[in-house]
Amino acid sequence: MLHKNFQNIEPSSTLKINELSNKLLKEGKQIYKFGLGQSPFPVPDILIETLKKNSHQKDYLNVSGLFELREVVSKYHTKMNRYNYSVNNIIIGPGSKELIFQCQMVTDMPLILPKPSWVSYEPQANFLKKNIYWIETSKKTNWHLNALGLEEHCKKFKFKNRLLILNSPNNPTGTNNENLEQLSEICRKNNIIVISDEIYTELDFSGEYHSISHFYPEGTIISSGLSKWCGAGGWRLGTLIFPKELDQIYQSVRSLASETFTSVSAPIQFSAVKAYTEDHSEYLENSRKILQKVAHFVYEELSEIGIDCIRPQGGFYILCDFSNIIKNNNLISNSTTLCEKALETAGFAMLPGKNFGIEDEKLITRMAFVDFDGSKALSFLEKNQSIGNEDFKDLFPKIYEGISKLKSWLKDDFLS
Ligand SMILES: Cc1ncc(COP(=O)(O)O)c(C=O)c1O
């Protein structure tokens, strides 16, 4: 009855952990949600007001997206990505996840993924029976792909074209790829088309916008949207921006979109224009400050007891290696059982590294540090210059308690 490509498929692990955490919460358990990476910040007021005013918009819109919206998206990315993007090479879709999938669907090329990579790229490729090549990375390169790794892969496997998905700041590692220029040379030499997943780029704590398009615009498709920097994950608005050189792929995605989702909800698109035309610098600066504060707290606390992790540089995530603490343990022999035990014992929900392509036997997990009231933290920063350590517990109670519960469990069971 089922198509062979869709037998034994499971819901995305991020959504599964969220559903499980919610179920345990409903049962009255104290749960610290470090699983799903959802923005803790509210959608800026101006977008909400515009959405209300546009609730009457009822028509289907252009498959590529509302012209006015594409115009401002093209201006924004022309500036940020330093290439002249045409209004006619942009597509607005119901989230960048769907757009990345459609891009994978229309391109007949093997897929290269750095290990680790975001949870959905691989299952999407599996639905399409694409050949996937994982390239190892290490802590030395911030868990990012570097030129050497890519070059070795290209020497070993000969293909006319290939597709590579890069993501920086990164989910799951929270770090930046500092090898973009060198990578761009290898990509150009080997006809590699890059999907540059820039959904977290506005949340780079440095406030700078780094992209491989600065070095390799002609081979880079930019994937972005409102879900992370604008707090609007549930609005489901993503963007794909193509250089003119990749117009063929663009036209195919557009045709596929016309036969599948048609267009993103009209009121959302009218309102999204304001995301690109209003000045959100204070909101963004404060969001970054808050995330950086929380990230560094989590990093310092975990490092203190010997969990091996890298100080995050942007976004919501941190990748944690527990192997210094948990050794030769029969009950916890892989990242999956580690996450199950942490949830059961400390009420701490996180995701196993396995979901990101890391070998399950490595005791590596991903935490998302977003279980706090983003509106409260933003209001605090509007009145105060910075967040002091004395304010932390009050502003981020579940982060504070969650991390301390996790540490107590580890100390009691493995470090005493
Ligand atoms: C790395 C990465 N890319 C893409 C997405 C998808 O975002 P959306 O479909 O909401 O645009 C996510 C969401 O968690 C993500 O973490």
The ligand as an SDF file (V2000), in Angstrom:
LIG
                    3D

 16 16  0  0  0  0  0  0  0  0999 V2000
   18.9670   24.6770   10.0360 C   0  0  0  0  0  0  0  0  0  0  0  0
   17.5220   24.8580    9.7660 C   0  0  0  0  0  0  0  0  0  0  0  0
   17.1220   25.0330    8.5060 N   0  0  0  0  0  0  0  0  0  0  0  0
   15.8280   25.1750    8.1900 C   0  0  0  0  0  0  0  0  0  0  0  0
   14.8550   25.1430    9.1730 C   0  0  0  0  0  0  0  0  0  0  0  0
   13.4140   25.2480    8.7460 C   0  0  0  0  0  0  0  0  0  0  0  0
   12.8580   26.4610    9.0130 O   0  0  0  0  0  0  0  0  0  0  0  0
   11.4630   26.9180    8.4150 P   0  0  0  0  0  0  0  0  0  0  0  0
   10.8890   25.7820    7.6280 O   0  0  0  0  0  0  0  0  0  0  0  0
   10.6330   27.2740    9.5840 O   0  0  0  0  0  0  0  0  0  0  0  0
   11.7820   28.1050    7.5170 O   0  0  0  0  0  0  0  0  0  0  0  0
   15.2180   24.9590   10.5130 C   0  0  0  0  0  0  0  0  0  0  0  0
   14.2050   24.8720   11.5670 C   0  0  0  0  0  0  0  0  0  0  0  0
   14.4120   24.4190   12.6520 O   0  0  0  0  0  0  0  0  0  0  0  0
   16.5910   24.8310   10.8150 C   0  0  0  0  0  0  0  0  0  0  0  0
   17.0200   24.6600   12.0780 O   0  0  0  0  0  0  0  0  0  0  0  0
  1  2  1  0
  2  3  1  0
  2 15  2  0
  3  4  2  0
  4  5  1  0
  5  6  1  0
  5 12  2  0
  6  7  1  0
  7  8  1  0
  8  9  2  0
  8 10  1  0
  8 11  1  0
 12 13  1  0
 12 15  1  0
 13 14  2  0
 15 16  1  0
M  END
$$$$
